[in-house]
Amino acid sequence: MMFNDLLKRYNLKITKGRVAILQILTKAHKSMGADAILEECKKTGVDINLSTVYRALELFEEKGIIDKFPLKEGMCSYKLKGEEHKHLLKCNICHKEVEVPCPMKQIEEIVQNETGFTLTKHNLVMTGVCKECSKHSKKE
């Protein structure tokens, strides 16, 4: 992945720190906290401070490059956005289906950070009554 091109695409200034953070997140097999990202930067010889890491992560989140996962005690972890799968909501009455983003990412991160358990699959079934059917049933 060409990190310079990615930063340019989002109209972000190219800095050694930003490139290093993106490289670290790309190589990571799980989400990482800002402290861990800073440690990895130092190991690779990139001399930045924690506030720089937080500013870059905040900017990457605003631009939709990474996901931020709030954890316990006010801590957060960060992960590059990957391909997102979707789930279907299906109306019990008219059987209309609506695609929605997967709400499980946050739960997966909490499970992994608190238990070390990596979820490899989940099954989420959601059914209900769509807006139109709900309006129609209230009129009757």
DSSP file (Angstrom, degrees, kcal/mol; ACC not computed):
  #  RESIDUE AA STRUCTURE BP1 BP2  ACC     N-H-->O    O-->H-N    N-H-->O    O-->H-N    TCO  KAPPA ALPHA  PHI   PSI    X-CA   Y-CA   Z-CA
    1    1 A M              0   0    0      0, 0.0     2,-1.0     0, 0.0     3,-0.1   0.000 360.0 360.0 360.0 131.9    0.0    0.0    0.0
    2    2 A M     >  -     0   0    0      1,-0.2     4,-1.9     2,-0.1     5,-0.1  -0.761 360.0-172.0 -88.8 103.4    1.4    3.4   -0.9
    3    3 A F  H  > S+     0   0    0     -2,-1.0     4,-2.6     1,-0.2     5,-0.2   0.840  82.8  57.8 -68.1 -33.7    0.8    5.4    2.2
    4    4 A N  H  > S+     0   0    0      1,-0.2     4,-2.4     2,-0.2    -1,-0.2   0.923 107.8  47.8 -61.3 -42.7    1.8    8.7    0.5
    5    5 A D  H  > S+     0   0    0      2,-0.2     4,-2.6     1,-0.2    -2,-0.2   0.893 110.6  51.9 -64.3 -39.8   -0.9    8.2   -2.1
    6    6 A L  H  X S+     0   0    0     -4,-1.9     4,-1.3     2,-0.2    -2,-0.2   0.930 111.1  46.4 -62.5 -45.8   -3.5    7.4    0.6
    7    7 A L  H  <>S+     0   0    0     -4,-2.6     5,-3.1     1,-0.2     3,-0.2   0.904 112.8  50.3 -64.0 -41.1   -2.6   10.6    2.5
    8    8 A K  H ><5S+     0   0    0     -4,-2.4     3,-2.0     1,-0.2    -2,-0.2   0.909 104.6  58.0 -62.0 -42.1   -2.8   12.6   -0.7
    9    9 A R  H 3<5S+     0   0    0     -4,-2.6    -1,-0.2     1,-0.3    -2,-0.2   0.838 111.1  42.5 -58.2 -33.5   -6.2   11.1   -1.6
   10   10 A Y  T 3<5S-     0   0    0     -4,-1.3    -1,-0.3    -3,-0.2    -2,-0.2   0.243 116.6-114.8 -97.0  12.9   -7.5   12.4    1.7
   11   11 A N  T < 5 +     0   0    0     -3,-2.0     2,-0.4     1,-0.2    -3,-0.2   0.883  66.0 148.1  55.6  43.2   -5.7   15.8    1.3
   12   12 A L      < -     0   0    0     -5,-3.1    -1,-0.2    -6,-0.1     2,-0.1  -0.857  54.1-106.2-108.9 143.8   -3.5   15.1    4.3
   13   13 A K        -     0   0    0     -2,-0.4     2,-0.7     1,-0.1     5,-0.1  -0.420  34.7-122.3 -64.5 137.7    0.0   16.4    4.7
   14   14 A I        +     0   0    0     -2,-0.1     2,-0.3     4,-0.1    -1,-0.1  -0.759  42.7 164.9 -87.4 117.4    2.6   13.6    4.3
   15   15 A T     >  -     0   0    0     -2,-0.7     4,-2.4     1,-0.1     5,-0.2  -0.915  48.5-117.7-128.8 158.1    4.7   13.2    7.4
   16   16 A K  H  > S+     0   0    0     -2,-0.3     4,-2.6     1,-0.2     5,-0.2   0.899 115.6  52.6 -59.1 -40.6    7.1   10.5    8.7
   17   17 A G  H  > S+     0   0    0      2,-0.2     4,-2.5     1,-0.2    -1,-0.2   0.925 109.6  46.3 -63.2 -46.5    4.9   10.0   11.7
   18   18 A R  H  > S+     0   0    0      2,-0.2     4,-2.3     1,-0.2    -1,-0.2   0.914 114.3  48.1 -63.8 -43.0    1.6    9.6    9.8
   19   19 A V  H  X S+     0   0    0     -4,-2.4     4,-2.5     1,-0.2    -1,-0.2   0.928 112.1  49.9 -62.8 -44.5    3.3    7.2    7.3
   20   20 A A  H  X S+     0   0    0     -4,-2.6     4,-2.5    -5,-0.2    -2,-0.2   0.908 110.0  50.3 -61.4 -42.8    4.8    5.2   10.2
   21   21 A I  H  X S+     0   0    0     -4,-2.5     4,-2.5     1,-0.2    -1,-0.2   0.917 111.5  48.1 -63.0 -43.4    1.4    5.0   12.0
   22   22 A L  H  X S+     0   0    0     -4,-2.3     4,-2.0     2,-0.2    -1,-0.2   0.899 111.4  50.6 -63.5 -40.4   -0.3    3.7    8.9
   23   23 A Q  H  X S+     0   0    0     -4,-2.5     4,-1.9     2,-0.2    -2,-0.2   0.919 111.4  48.4 -62.3 -43.4    2.5    1.1    8.3
   24   24 A I  H  X S+     0   0    0     -4,-2.5     4,-1.5     1,-0.2    -2,-0.2   0.926 112.3  47.4 -64.1 -45.9    2.1   -0.1   11.9
   25   25 A L  H  < S+     0   0    0     -4,-2.5    55,-0.4     1,-0.2    -1,-0.2   0.836 109.9  54.3 -66.5 -31.5   -1.6   -0.4   11.7
   26   26 A T  H  < S+     0   0    0     -4,-2.0    -1,-0.2     1,-0.2    -2,-0.2   0.892 112.0  43.4 -67.5 -39.3   -1.3   -2.2    8.3
   27   27 A K  H  < S+     0   0    0     -4,-1.9    -2,-0.2    -5,-0.1    -1,-0.2   0.710  93.2 102.0 -78.9 -20.9    1.0   -4.8    9.8
   28   28 A A     <  -     0   0    0     -4,-1.5     4,-0.1    -5,-0.2     3,-0.0  -0.367  59.1-155.7 -69.2 141.0   -1.0   -5.2   13.0
   29   29 A H  S    S+     0   0    0      2,-0.1     2,-0.3    -2,-0.1    -1,-0.1   0.457  80.0  20.7 -93.5  -3.0   -3.2   -8.3   13.3
   30   30 A K  S    S-     0   0    0     48,-0.1    48,-0.1    -5,-0.0    79,-0.0  -0.918 101.2 -69.6-150.7 174.4   -5.5   -6.6   15.8
   31   31 A S        -     0   0    0     -2,-0.3     2,-0.3    48,-0.1    48,-0.2  -0.319  49.6-150.9 -68.7 156.7   -6.4   -3.2   16.9
   32   32 A M  B     -A   78   0A   0     46,-2.5    46,-2.7    -4,-0.1     2,-0.1  -0.955   9.0-124.8-132.4 149.1   -3.8   -1.2   18.8
   33   33 A G     >  -     0   0    0     -2,-0.3     4,-2.1    44,-0.3     5,-0.2  -0.455  34.2-107.2 -83.2 163.7   -3.8    1.5   21.5
   34   34 A A  H  > S+     0   0    0     42,-0.5     4,-2.5     1,-0.2     5,-0.2   0.872 119.3  54.8 -60.6 -38.5   -2.0    4.8   21.0
   35   35 A D  H  > S+     0   0    0      1,-0.2     4,-2.3     2,-0.2    -1,-0.2   0.917 108.8  47.4 -62.1 -43.3    0.8    3.8   23.5
   36   36 A A  H  > S+     0   0    0      2,-0.2     4,-2.1     1,-0.2    -1,-0.2   0.882 111.3  51.3 -66.2 -38.0    1.5    0.6   21.6
   37   37 A I  H  X S+     0   0    0     -4,-2.1     4,-2.3     2,-0.2    -2,-0.2   0.917 109.2  50.8 -64.1 -42.8    1.6    2.5   18.3
   38   38 A L  H  X S+     0   0    0     -4,-2.5     4,-2.4     2,-0.2    -2,-0.2   0.922 108.7  51.8 -60.5 -44.7    4.1    5.0   19.8
   39   39 A E  H  X S+     0   0    0     -4,-2.3     4,-2.1     1,-0.2    -1,-0.2   0.912 110.2  48.6 -58.1 -43.9    6.3    2.1   21.0
   40   40 A E  H  X S+     0   0    0     -4,-2.1     4,-1.6     2,-0.2    -1,-0.2   0.883 109.0  53.3 -65.4 -38.2    6.3    0.6   17.5
   41   41 A C  H  <>S+     0   0    0     -4,-2.3     5,-2.6     1,-0.2     3,-0.3   0.937 109.3  48.7 -59.7 -46.2    7.2    4.0   16.1
   42   42 A K  H ><5S+     0   0    0     -4,-2.4     3,-1.4     1,-0.2    -2,-0.2   0.890 107.8  55.1 -61.4 -40.1   10.1    4.3   18.4
   43   43 A K  H 3<5S+     0   0    0     -4,-2.1    -1,-0.2     1,-0.3    -2,-0.2   0.830 108.5  48.8 -62.9 -31.7   11.3    0.8   17.5
   44   44 A T  T 3<5S-     0   0    0     -4,-1.6    -1,-0.3    -3,-0.3    -2,-0.2   0.403 122.5-106.4 -90.1   3.4   11.4    1.8   13.8
   45   45 A G  T < 5S+     0   0    0     -3,-1.4     2,-0.8    -4,-0.3    -3,-0.2   0.574  73.5 139.5  86.8   9.6   13.3    4.9   14.6
   46   46 A V      < -     0   0    0     -5,-2.6     2,-1.1    -6,-0.2    -1,-0.3  -0.800  42.7-151.1 -90.4 114.8   10.5    7.4   14.1
   47   47 A D        +     0   0    0     -2,-0.8     2,-0.3    -3,-0.1   -30,-0.1  -0.713  40.4 132.1 -93.9  94.1   10.8   10.0   16.8
   48   48 A I        -     0   0    0     -2,-1.1     2,-0.2   -10,-0.2    -6,-0.1  -0.855  46.8-121.2-131.1 169.4    7.4   11.3   17.6
   49   49 A N     >  -     0   0    0     -2,-0.3     4,-1.7     1,-0.1     3,-0.5  -0.637  30.4-101.9-110.2 172.1    5.5   11.9   20.9
   50   50 A L  H  > S+     0   0    0      1,-0.2     4,-2.6    -2,-0.2     5,-0.2   0.843 118.8  56.7 -62.8 -36.4    2.2   10.6   22.1
   51   51 A S  H  > S+     0   0    0      1,-0.2     4,-2.3     2,-0.2    -1,-0.2   0.863 105.7  52.2 -65.7 -33.3    0.2   13.7   21.3
   52   52 A T  H  > S+     0   0    0     -3,-0.5     4,-2.4     2,-0.2    -1,-0.2   0.901 108.9  50.2 -66.0 -41.0    1.3   13.5   17.7
   53   53 A V  H  X S+     0   0    0     -4,-1.7     4,-2.7     2,-0.2    -2,-0.2   0.947 111.8  47.5 -61.2 -48.8    0.1    9.9   17.6
   54   54 A Y  H  X S+     0   0    0     -4,-2.6     4,-2.5     1,-0.2    -2,-0.2   0.900 111.5  50.3 -61.5 -41.2   -3.3   10.9   19.1
   55   55 A R  H  X S+     0   0    0     -4,-2.3     4,-2.2     2,-0.2    -1,-0.2   0.919 112.4  46.9 -63.4 -42.7   -3.6   13.8   16.6
   56   56 A A  H  X S+     0   0    0     -4,-2.4     4,-2.8     2,-0.2    -2,-0.2   0.922 112.8  49.0 -65.0 -43.5   -2.9   11.6   13.6
   57   57 A L  H  X S+     0   0    0     -4,-2.7     4,-2.3     2,-0.2    -2,-0.2   0.905 111.0  50.2 -63.3 -41.0   -5.3    8.9   14.9
   58   58 A E  H  X S+     0   0    0     -4,-2.5     4,-2.3    -5,-0.2    -1,-0.2   0.913 112.6  47.2 -62.5 -42.7   -8.0   11.5   15.4
   59   59 A L  H  X S+     0   0    0     -4,-2.2     4,-2.0     2,-0.2    -2,-0.2   0.913 111.3  50.6 -65.4 -43.8   -7.5   12.8   11.9
   60   60 A F  H  <>S+     0   0    0     -4,-2.8     5,-2.8     1,-0.2     6,-0.9   0.875 110.8  49.8 -63.2 -37.2   -7.5    9.3   10.3
   61   61 A E  H ><5S+     0   0    0     -4,-2.3     3,-1.2     3,-0.2    -2,-0.2   0.932 109.0  51.4 -66.9 -44.5  -10.7    8.6   12.1
   62   62 A E  H 3<5S+     0   0    0     -4,-2.3    -2,-0.2     1,-0.3    -1,-0.2   0.867 111.4  48.2 -58.2 -37.3  -12.3   11.8   10.9
   63   63 A K  T 3<5S-     0   0    0     -4,-2.0    -1,-0.3    -5,-0.1    -2,-0.2   0.515 116.5-114.8 -83.7  -5.5  -11.3   10.9    7.3
   64   64 A G  T < 5S+     0   0    0     -3,-1.2    -3,-0.2    -4,-0.5    -2,-0.1   0.741  81.9 120.8  80.1  23.1  -12.7    7.4    7.6
   65   65 A I  S   <S+     0   0    0     -5,-2.8    16,-2.4    -6,-0.2     2,-0.3   0.815  75.1  24.2 -86.4 -33.9   -9.3    5.7    7.3
   66   66 A I  E    S-B   80   0A   0     -6,-0.9     2,-0.4    14,-0.3    14,-0.2  -0.839  72.1-125.5-128.1 163.9   -9.4    3.9   10.7
   67   67 A D  E     -B   79   0A   0     12,-3.3    12,-1.9    -2,-0.3     2,-0.5  -0.884  19.4-148.1-106.2 144.0  -11.9    2.7   13.2
   68   68 A K  E     -B   78   0A   0     -2,-0.4    10,-0.2    10,-0.2    38,-0.0  -0.952   9.0-164.5-113.7 131.2  -11.8    3.7   16.8
   69   69 A F  E     -B   77   0A   0      8,-3.0     8,-2.0    -2,-0.5     2,-0.2  -0.931  13.1-141.7-120.2 108.4  -13.0    1.3   19.5
   70   70 A P  E     -B   76   0A   0      0, 0.0     6,-0.3     0, 0.0     2,-0.2  -0.481  26.4-177.1 -66.2 133.6  -13.7    2.7   23.0
   71   71 A L    >   -     0   0    0      4,-3.8     3,-0.6     1,-0.2    39,-0.1  -0.453  35.9 -57.8-116.1-169.0  -12.6    0.2   25.6
   72   72 A K  G >  S+     0   0    0      1,-0.2     3,-1.6    -2,-0.2    -1,-0.2  -0.307 114.2  24.9 -72.9 160.0  -12.8    0.3   29.4
   73   73 A E  G 3  S-     0   0    0      1,-0.3    -1,-0.2    -3,-0.1     3,-0.1   0.776 130.6 -65.5  58.3  33.0  -11.3    3.0   31.6
   74   74 A G  G <  S+     0   0    0     -3,-0.6    -1,-0.3     1,-0.2    -2,-0.2   0.507  99.4 135.3  74.7   3.9  -11.5    5.6   28.8
   75   75 A M    <   -     0   0    0     -3,-1.6    -4,-3.8    -5,-0.1     2,-0.3  -0.481  35.1-163.0 -83.5 156.7   -8.9    3.8   26.6
   76   76 A C  E     - B   0  70A   0     -6,-0.3   -42,-0.5    -2,-0.1     2,-0.3  -0.951   7.9-152.1-134.9 155.5   -9.4    3.3   22.9
   77   77 A S  E     - B   0  69A   0     -8,-2.0    -8,-3.0    -2,-0.3     2,-0.3  -0.910  12.9-147.8-125.1 160.8   -7.9    1.0   20.3
   78   78 A Y  E     +AB  32  68A   0    -46,-2.7   -46,-2.5    -2,-0.3     2,-0.3  -0.944  15.1 176.0-133.5 146.5   -7.5    1.7   16.6
   79   79 A K  E     - B   0  67A   0    -12,-1.9   -12,-3.3    -2,-0.3   -48,-0.1  -0.994  36.8-103.3-149.6 141.8   -7.6   -0.4   13.4
   80   80 A L  E     - B   0  66A   0    -55,-0.4   -14,-0.3    -2,-0.3     2,-0.2  -0.397  48.4-103.8 -61.5 141.1   -7.4    0.3    9.7
   81   81 A K        -     0   0    0    -16,-2.4     2,-0.2    -2,-0.1    -1,-0.1  -0.474  46.2-176.6 -66.6 136.0  -10.8    0.0    8.1
   82   82 A G        -     0   0    0     -2,-0.2     2,-0.3     1,-0.1    -1,-0.1  -0.443  44.5 -49.6-115.2-166.7  -11.1   -3.2    6.1
   83   83 A E        -     0   0    0     -2,-0.2     2,-0.5     1,-0.0    -1,-0.1  -0.541  60.6-145.2 -68.0 130.5  -13.9   -4.5    4.0
   84   84 A E        -     0   0    0     -2,-0.3     2,-0.2    -3,-0.1    -1,-0.0  -0.851   5.9-150.4-103.4 129.3  -17.1   -4.3    5.9
   85   85 A H        -     0   0    0     -2,-0.5    17,-1.3    17,-0.0     2,-0.3  -0.549  15.1-139.6 -90.4 166.0  -19.7   -6.8    5.6
   86   86 A K  E     -C  101   0B   0     15,-0.2     2,-0.3    -2,-0.2    13,-0.1  -0.758   3.6-142.4-122.3 165.0  -23.4   -6.0    6.0
   87   87 A H  E     -C  100   0B   0     13,-2.8    13,-2.9    -2,-0.3     2,-0.4  -0.857  19.0-122.3-122.8 161.2  -26.4   -7.5    7.7
   88   88 A L  E     -C   99   0B   0     -2,-0.3    38,-0.6    36,-0.3     2,-0.5  -0.877   8.3-155.0-108.9 137.1  -30.0   -7.5    6.6
   89   89 A L  E     -Cd  98 126B   0      9,-2.9     9,-2.4    -2,-0.4     2,-0.5  -0.927  20.0-161.7 -99.3 132.1  -33.0   -6.3    8.4
   90   90 A K  E     -Cd  97 127B   0     36,-1.4    38,-1.7    -2,-0.5     2,-0.3  -0.970  15.3-128.2-123.7 128.0  -36.1   -8.1    7.2
   91   91 A C  E  >  - d   0 128B   0      5,-2.6     4,-0.9    -2,-0.5    38,-0.3  -0.534   9.1-146.5 -72.8 131.4  -39.7   -6.9    7.8
   92   92 A N  T  4 S+     0   0    0     36,-3.6    37,-0.1    -2,-0.3    -1,-0.1   0.718  94.7  38.6 -67.9 -21.8  -41.9   -9.5    9.3
   93   93 A I  T  4 S+     0   0    0     35,-0.3    -1,-0.1     3,-0.1    36,-0.1   0.922 131.6  16.5 -97.0 -60.9  -44.9   -8.3    7.4
   94   94 A C  T  4 S-     0   0    0      2,-0.1    -2,-0.1    36,-0.0    35,-0.1   0.551  91.2-130.3 -95.0  -7.8  -43.9   -7.3    3.8
   95   95 A H     <  +     0   0    0     -4,-0.9    -3,-0.1     1,-0.2     2,-0.1   0.637  47.7 161.2  67.3  17.0  -40.5   -9.1    3.8
   96   96 A K        -     0   0    0     -6,-0.1    -5,-2.6     1,-0.0     2,-0.4  -0.415  28.6-144.3 -63.0 143.4  -38.7   -6.0    2.6
   97   97 A E  E     -C   90   0B   0     -7,-0.2     2,-0.4    -2,-0.1    -7,-0.2  -0.937  15.0-170.3-116.9 138.2  -35.0   -6.2    3.3
   98   98 A V  E     -C   89   0B   0     -9,-2.4    -9,-2.9    -2,-0.4     2,-0.3  -0.994  19.1-134.0-127.3 129.5  -32.7   -3.4    4.2
   99   99 A E  E     +C   88   0B   0     -2,-0.4   -11,-0.2   -11,-0.2    -2,-0.0  -0.657  27.3 179.7 -83.2 135.3  -28.9   -3.6    4.3
  100  100 A V  E     -C   87   0B   0    -13,-2.9   -13,-2.8    -2,-0.3    -2,-0.0  -0.962  33.8 -97.8-132.4 150.7  -27.2   -2.2    7.4
  101  101 A P  E     -C   86   0B   0      0, 0.0   -15,-0.2     0, 0.0   -16,-0.0  -0.314  52.8 -91.5 -63.2 151.8  -23.5   -2.0    8.4
  102  102 A C    >   -     0   0    0    -17,-1.3     3,-0.6     1,-0.1   -16,-0.0  -0.491  32.0-164.0 -67.9 123.5  -22.4   -4.7   10.9
  103  103 A P  T 3  S+     0   0    0      0, 0.0     4,-0.5     0, 0.0     3,-0.3   0.358  73.1  84.7 -87.2   7.2  -22.8   -3.5   14.5
  104  104 A M  T 3>  +     0   0    0      1,-0.2     4,-3.0     2,-0.2     5,-0.2   0.601  60.2  88.0 -87.9 -11.7  -20.5   -6.2   15.8
  105  105 A K  H <> S+     0   0    0     -3,-0.6     4,-2.2     1,-0.2    -1,-0.2   0.914  90.9  47.9 -55.3 -45.5  -17.1   -4.6   15.2
  106  106 A Q  H  > S+     0   0    0     -3,-0.3     4,-2.2     1,-0.2    -1,-0.2   0.917 113.1  48.0 -61.1 -44.2  -17.2   -2.9   18.6
  107  107 A I  H  > S+     0   0    0     -4,-0.5     4,-2.7     1,-0.2    -2,-0.2   0.914 109.7  52.9 -64.7 -42.7  -18.2   -6.1   20.4
  108  108 A E  H  X S+     0   0    0     -4,-3.0     4,-2.4     1,-0.2    -1,-0.2   0.904 110.2  48.2 -58.8 -42.3  -15.4   -8.1   18.5
  109  109 A E  H  X S+     0   0    0     -4,-2.2     4,-2.8    -5,-0.2     5,-0.2   0.905 111.6  49.0 -66.4 -41.6  -12.8   -5.5   19.7
  110  110 A I  H  X S+     0   0    0     -4,-2.2     4,-2.5     2,-0.2     5,-0.3   0.935 112.0  49.1 -63.0 -45.8  -14.0   -5.7   23.3
  111  111 A V  H  X>S+     0   0    0     -4,-2.7     4,-2.2     1,-0.2     6,-0.8   0.928 114.5  45.2 -59.3 -46.1  -14.0   -9.5   23.3
  112  112 A Q  H  X5S+     0   0    0     -4,-2.4     4,-1.7     4,-0.2    -2,-0.2   0.921 116.0  44.7 -66.5 -43.7  -10.5   -9.6   21.9
  113  113 A N  H  <5S+     0   0    0     -4,-2.8    -1,-0.2     1,-0.2    -2,-0.2   0.841 121.2  37.9 -71.6 -32.4   -9.0   -6.9   24.2
  114  114 A E  H  <5S+     0   0    0     -4,-2.5    -2,-0.2    -5,-0.2    -1,-0.2   0.764 135.0  17.3 -90.8 -25.8  -10.6   -8.3   27.3
  115  115 A T  H  <5S-     0   0    0     -4,-2.2    -3,-0.2    -5,-0.3    -2,-0.2   0.585  89.3-125.1-120.7 -15.7  -10.3  -12.0   26.7
  116  116 A G     << +     0   0    0     -4,-1.7     2,-0.5    -5,-0.6    -4,-0.2   0.490  65.7 138.8  79.1   2.0   -7.7  -12.4   24.0
  117  117 A F        -     0   0    0     -6,-0.8     2,-0.6    -9,-0.0    -1,-0.3  -0.702  44.4-149.8 -85.6 125.0  -10.3  -14.4   22.1
  118  118 A T        -     0   0    0     -2,-0.5     2,-0.3    -3,-0.1    -9,-0.1  -0.856  10.7-139.5 -98.5 118.1  -10.5  -13.6   18.4
  119  119 A L        +     0   0    0     -2,-0.6     3,-0.1   -11,-0.2    -7,-0.0  -0.589  21.4 179.2 -75.1 133.0  -13.9  -14.1   16.8
  120  120 A T        +     0   0    0      1,-0.3     2,-0.3    -2,-0.3    -1,-0.1   0.562  66.9  11.8-108.0 -14.3  -13.7  -15.7   13.4
  121  121 A K        -     0   0    0      2,-0.0    -1,-0.3     0, 0.0     2,-0.3  -0.982  58.2-176.0-160.0 147.4  -17.4  -15.8   12.7
  122  122 A H        -     0   0    0     -2,-0.3     2,-0.5    -3,-0.1   -18,-0.0  -0.988  13.9-149.7-145.0 156.8  -20.7  -14.4   14.0
  123  123 A N        +     0   0    0     -2,-0.3     2,-0.5     2,-0.0    -2,-0.0  -0.977  16.6 179.4-129.2 116.7  -24.3  -14.8   13.1
  124  124 A L        -     0   0    0     -2,-0.5     2,-0.5     2,-0.0   -36,-0.3  -0.969   4.3-172.5-124.0 118.6  -26.7  -11.9   13.7
  125  125 A V        +     0   0    0     -2,-0.5     2,-0.4   -38,-0.1   -36,-0.1  -0.946   5.7 179.5-113.7 126.0  -30.3  -12.2   12.8
  126  126 A M  E     +d   89   0B   0    -38,-0.6   -36,-1.4    -2,-0.5     2,-0.3  -0.986   5.2 166.7-129.6 124.7  -32.5   -9.1   13.0
  127  127 A T  E     +d   90   0B   0     -2,-0.4     2,-0.3   -38,-0.2   -36,-0.2  -0.917  13.2 125.5-130.3 160.1  -36.2   -9.0   12.2
  128  128 A G  E     -d   91   0B   0    -38,-1.7   -36,-3.6    -2,-0.3     2,-0.5  -0.914  57.9 -63.0-178.5-156.6  -38.8   -6.4   12.8
  129  129 A V        -     0   0    0     -2,-0.3   -38,-0.1   -38,-0.3    -2,-0.0  -0.981  46.7-128.1-121.8 127.6  -41.5   -4.2   11.2
  130  130 A C     >  -     0   0    0     -2,-0.5     4,-2.4     1,-0.1     5,-0.2  -0.181  28.5-103.2 -71.1 167.5  -40.5   -1.6    8.6
  131  131 A K  H  > S+     0   0    0      1,-0.2     4,-2.3     2,-0.2     5,-0.2   0.889 119.2  49.3 -57.9 -45.3  -41.7    2.0    8.8
  132  132 A E  H  > S+     0   0    0      1,-0.2     4,-2.4     2,-0.2    -1,-0.2   0.923 113.1  45.6 -65.0 -45.0  -44.4    1.6    6.1
  133  133 A C  H  > S+     0   0    0      1,-0.2     4,-2.5     2,-0.2    -1,-0.2   0.868 111.4  53.8 -66.9 -35.7  -45.9   -1.5    7.6
  134  134 A S  H  X S+     0   0    0     -4,-2.4     4,-1.4     2,-0.2    -2,-0.2   0.921 110.6  45.9 -64.0 -43.7  -45.8    0.1   11.0
  135  135 A K  H  X S+     0   0    0     -4,-2.3     4,-1.2     1,-0.2    -2,-0.2   0.910 113.4  50.3 -62.6 -43.0  -47.7    3.1    9.8
  136  136 A H  H  X S+     0   0    0     -4,-2.4     4,-0.9     1,-0.2     3,-0.2   0.891 109.3  49.8 -65.3 -40.2  -50.2    0.9    8.0
  137  137 A S  H  < S+     0   0    0     -4,-2.5    -1,-0.2     1,-0.2    -2,-0.2   0.793 106.8  55.9 -72.1 -26.0  -50.9   -1.3   11.0
  138  138 A K  H  < S+     0   0    0     -4,-1.4    -1,-0.2     1,-0.2    -2,-0.2   0.802 102.9  56.2 -73.1 -28.7  -51.5    1.8   13.2
  139  139 A K  H  <        0   0    0     -4,-1.2    -1,-0.2    -3,-0.2    -2,-0.2   0.776 360.0 360.0 -72.7 -26.4  -54.2    3.0   10.8
  140  140 A E     <        0   0    0     -4,-0.9    -1,-0.2    -3,-0.1    -2,-0.2   0.467 360.0 360.0 -78.2 360.0  -56.1   -0.2   11.1
